[in-house]
Amino acid sequence: MLFACLVAPADAGATPVADSPAVLRELPADLVERFERVGWLLVRNYNDEIGASVAEAFGTDERRAVESYCRANAINFEWLPDGGLRTWQRRSAVVRHPLTGQRCWFNQIAFLSEWTLDPELREYLVDEYGEDGLPFNTRFGNGDAIDADVVQRINEVYEANTAREPWQAGDLMLVDNVRTAHGRERFAGPREVLVAMADAVHLADCSPTIDVTGG
């Protein structure tokens, strides 16, 4: 990935990067072993009330087109009585770099977890829509819940292996999207950072440690 800064924010707004092999090494061995064995599950709900709608997420609300996309990308789906859509997809938590073969912690287990939501917002959403109705959430690949302390530990290890540099106009940054995780921090004032991607890398080419086509 290539990031080019045209306008730097007045305050903060860095694009932090984290060393994914280092994160993998420093996570508890038993936790890594569990995720390697069962993978992780991303659960998403699409409706017209919270989060993205079906049309916004898939570029269409035509059911056959949505279903075709899901089947082509190993995404399980369920149409809900209210017209909403629930999807879940099981993926590997650890992949091998397509060029070096290095094992990398490559996933969004913590980033898309319910425990990253503001506590008051999470409580409201659970009361309003139920735990299964959150816009997004992550689980172990066998469906078991991921506790808050697991997400906290993952985030702590990420932070310990993260580097950040304030943007300046004209800066250019190249990121190996498998070898290095990246994020975006809050900022004040205008900020314009363009992003371009190189050739796509498919997980099937990265020796996933589980069968991602499974249910």
FENLIN-V836181 format. One record per backbone hydrogen bond with DSSP energy under -0.5 kcal/mol. CO is the residue of the C=O (numbers start at 0). NH is the residue of the N-H. E is the energy in kcal/mol with one decimal. If there is no record, write none. Layout:
CO & NH & E
CO & NH & E
//
This chain:
0 & 174 & -3.1
1 & 195 & -2.3
2 & 172 & -2.9
3 & 5 & -0.7
3 & 193 & -2.8
4 & 169 & -3.1
6 & 191 & -2.7
10 & 187 & -2.0
13 & 15 & -0.7
13 & 184 & -2.4
15 & 182 & -1.7
16 & 162 & -2.9
17 & 19 & -0.8
17 & 180 & -2.4
18 & 22 & -2.2
19 & 23 & -2.2
19 & 104 & -0.9
20 & 24 & -2.1
21 & 25 & -1.8
22 & 26 & -1.2
27 & 31 & -2.3
28 & 32 & -2.5
29 & 33 & -1.8
30 & 34 & -2.3
31 & 35 & -2.7
32 & 36 & -1.9
33 & 37 & -2.5
34 & 38 & -2.4
38 & 140 & -2.4
39 & 90 & -2.7
40 & 42 & -0.6
40 & 138 & -2.2
41 & 88 & -1.7
42 & 136 & -1.8
43 & 86 & -2.6
45 & 84 & -2.4
49 & 46 & -0.6
51 & 46 & -1.0
52 & 56 & -2.2
53 & 57 & -2.6
53 & 59 & -0.5
54 & 58 & -1.8
60 & 62 & -0.6
61 & 65 & -2.2
62 & 66 & -2.9
63 & 67 & -2.3
64 & 68 & -2.1
65 & 69 & -2.4
66 & 70 & -2.5
67 & 71 & -2.2
68 & 72 & -1.2
69 & 72 & -0.6
69 & 74 & -2.9
70 & 73 & -1.1
73 & 75 & -0.5
75 & 87 & -2.1
77 & 85 & -2.7
79 & 82 & -2.4
83 & 79 & -3.0
84 & 45 & -3.1
85 & 77 & -2.2
86 & 43 & -2.4
87 & 75 & -2.4
88 & 41 & -2.3
90 & 39 & -2.6
92 & 105 & -1.6
93 & 208 & -0.9
94 & 103 & -3.1
96 & 100 & -2.0
101 & 96 & -2.8
103 & 94 & -2.1
103 & 105 & -1.1
104 & 106 & -0.6
107 & 111 & -2.2
109 & 112 & -1.4
112 & 115 & -1.8
113 & 116 & -1.2
117 & 121 & -3.0
118 & 122 & -2.4
119 & 123 & -2.1
120 & 124 & -2.7
121 & 125 & -2.6
122 & 126 & -2.3
123 & 127 & -2.4
124 & 128 & -3.1
124 & 129 & -0.5
125 & 129 & -1.9
129 & 132 & -1.6
130 & 133 & -0.6
134 & 44 & -1.8
136 & 42 & -2.8
137 & 145 & -0.6
138 & 40 & -3.2
139 & 142 & -2.5
143 & 139 & -2.6
144 & 146 & -0.6
146 & 149 & -0.7
146 & 150 & -1.6
147 & 151 & -2.5
148 & 152 & -2.1
149 & 153 & -2.3
150 & 154 & -2.4
151 & 155 & -2.2
152 & 156 & -2.1
153 & 157 & -2.4
154 & 158 & -2.5
155 & 159 & -1.9
156 & 160 & -0.9
157 & 160 & -1.2
158 & 161 & -1.3
160 & 18 & -1.7
162 & 16 & -2.5
167 & 170 & -2.4
170 & 4 & -2.5
172 & 2 & -3.2
174 & 176 & -0.9
175 & 179 & -2.6
178 & 19 & -1.7
178 & 20 & -0.6
180 & 17 & -2.5
185 & 12 & -2.2
187 & 9 & -1.8
187 & 10 & -1.3
191 & 5 & -2.7
191 & 6 & -1.8
193 & 3 & -2.4
195 & 1 & -3.0
201 & 204 & -2.2
202 & 205 & -2.0
202 & 207 & -0.5
205 & 95 & -3.0
209 & 211 & -1.0
210 & 213 & -1.6
//
